[in-house]
Amino acid sequence: MNTATRRTLAALALVLPTLALPQTHPAGGHVHPAAGPAQDPAAAADPRRPVAFPEPLRRHTLANMRDHLLALGEMQDALAKGEFDRAADVAEQRLGMSSLKTHGAHEVARYMPQGMQDAGTAMHRAASQFATVAKDASVTGDLRPALAALARVNQACVACHAAYRLN
């Protein structure tokens, strides 16, 4: 098993328990799928570190993260269609280091703990690296390095979301 696979599995082991979605209980409340009807999901502790942002910045940051998910989907779609330059452009403009000013990263970073800042920087750098590798794929025709680079972008997102949550 290679290093990237081990990192992915380790990140998934941290994140999967937090991914189960609540289900509606017949009595009208919500029940965590693994909890059973007698357990209140609000009582279950969220192990992620809460991070408080002023409300306008919180909304802005959540909107940015939703756009990051859309960008990841567009990058995957472009790769699937062999549109490597489009995948690279989406990555760099919406997720890469070139996107920091658009996202207001300097303003948001003031409210982030250092580990969250580091995770964000890792994601933005990984996206810029993906952009370079995706452009290389347009010349070589080899999709594997681009897929590996895309996995690193996703792993950076997963690591941050596993460790932190916005209040």
BAMIDO-76073 format. One record per residue (C-alpha): x, y, z; residue number from 1. Coordinates in steps of 0.2 Angstrom, whole numbers. Example, Ala and Ser with C-alpha at 12.3 -4.5 7.8 and 13.67 -1.06 7.14 Angstrom:
62	-22	39	1
68	-5	36	2
end
This chain:
0	0	0	1
8	17	-5	2
9	32	6	3
-5	42	-2	4
-17	27	0	5
-12	25	18	6
-15	44	21	7
-32	43	13	8
-37	28	23	9
-31	37	39	10
-41	53	35	11
-56	42	31	12
-55	34	47	13
-56	51	56	14
-70	57	45	15
-82	43	42	16
-89	43	59	17
-94	61	57	18
-102	58	40	19
-118	49	45	20
-133	60	42	21
-147	61	55	22
-163	53	51	23
-180	59	56	24
-188	49	70	25
-206	45	69	26
-210	56	84	27
-203	71	75	28
-185	72	82	29
-169	67	74	30
-159	51	77	31
-141	48	73	32
-142	32	62	33
-130	23	74	34
-137	29	90	35
-154	21	91	36
-170	31	96	37
-167	32	114	38
-151	42	112	39
-151	61	109	40
-139	66	95	41
-136	83	102	42
-129	75	117	43
-115	66	107	44
-100	77	107	45
-92	83	91	46
-74	79	92	47
-69	93	80	48
-62	110	87	49
-75	124	86	50
-70	140	77	51
-80	156	80	52
-81	168	65	53
-91	184	65	54
-107	179	57	55
-105	188	40	56
-87	180	38	57
-95	163	44	58
-108	164	30	59
-94	170	17	60
-83	156	22	61
-97	143	21	62
-101	149	4	63
-83	148	-1	64
-82	130	5	65
-98	126	-5	66
-89	133	-20	67
-74	123	-17	68
-85	107	-18	69
-92	113	-34	70
-74	117	-41	71
-69	99	-36	72
-83	92	-46	73
-79	103	-61	74
-61	97	-60	75
-66	79	-60	76
-79	82	-74	77
-65	90	-84	78
-53	76	-81	79
-66	63	-86	80
-68	73	-103	81
-49	75	-106	82
-51	93	-104	83
-35	95	-94	84
-32	113	-96	85
-50	117	-90	86
-47	106	-75	87
-31	116	-71	88
-39	133	-74	89
-53	129	-62	90
-41	122	-49	91
-30	137	-49	92
-43	151	-50	93
-56	144	-38	94
-45	134	-26	95
-26	137	-29	96
-15	150	-22	97
-21	163	-35	98
-39	162	-27	99
-33	168	-10	100
-37	186	-13	101
-54	182	-20	102
-59	172	-5	103
-53	186	7	104
-41	174	15	105
-31	187	24	106
-47	193	33	107
-53	175	37	108
-36	169	43	109
-37	181	58	110
-50	170	66	111
-42	153	62	112
-31	143	74	113
-14	140	66	114
-18	122	62	115
-33	127	52	116
-23	141	43	117
-10	127	39	118
-23	115	33	119
-31	129	22	120
-14	134	15	121
-10	115	11	122
-26	114	1	123
-23	130	-9	124
-5	124	-13	125
-11	106	-17	126
-24	114	-29	127
-10	124	-38	128
1	109	-39	129
-14	100	-47	130
-16	113	-59	131
2	111	-65	132
1	92	-65	133
-16	93	-75	134
-8	104	-88	135
6	91	-90	136
-7	77	-93	137
-13	87	-108	138
4	84	-115	139
8	66	-109	140
-9	59	-109	141
-6	51	-92	142
-20	54	-81	143
-13	45	-65	144
-2	60	-59	145
-17	72	-61	146
-28	60	-51	147
-15	58	-37	148
-14	77	-36	149
-33	79	-35	150
-33	66	-21	151
-21	77	-12	152
-32	92	-14	153
-47	82	-7	154
-36	75	7	155
-32	92	13	156
-51	97	13	157
-55	81	23	158
-41	84	36	159
-47	101	39	160
-66	96	40	161
-61	82	52	162
-52	93	64	163
-62	109	64	164
-80	116	63	165
-87	133	61	166
-98	139	75	167
end
